[in-house]
Amino acid sequence: MKLRVLPYVSVEIDDRLRRRARYAGERLRLNVRAYLLSAVDEVDVASDKVRGLCDRAVSRVDSVVATVNDKIAPEHQQPKLHLVGDREAS
């Protein structure tokens, strides 16, 4: 997989590194989610506004990290099909 870093710079990444990056992203997501849910439990006495902020933060972290992980290493990659010109498929 080629990752475009800058307009003229691309980096080739192998599958092993992509899997490791995805695994690290999943660990980060789980740790941040657990920390935020723990914070929600601690502010149980506080107002509903604070609980709502923590709940929204949990959902944002989940969606952002899941999106980044899907860009790094998609779970289900569709094979790329190429159109064959005037030749018969063999």
Buried (B, 14 or more C-beta within 10 A) or exposed (E): EEEEEEEEEEEEBEEEEBEEBBEEBEEBBEEBBEEBBEBBEEEEEEEEEBBEBBBEBBEEBBEEBEEBBEEBBEEEEEEEEEEEEEEEEE
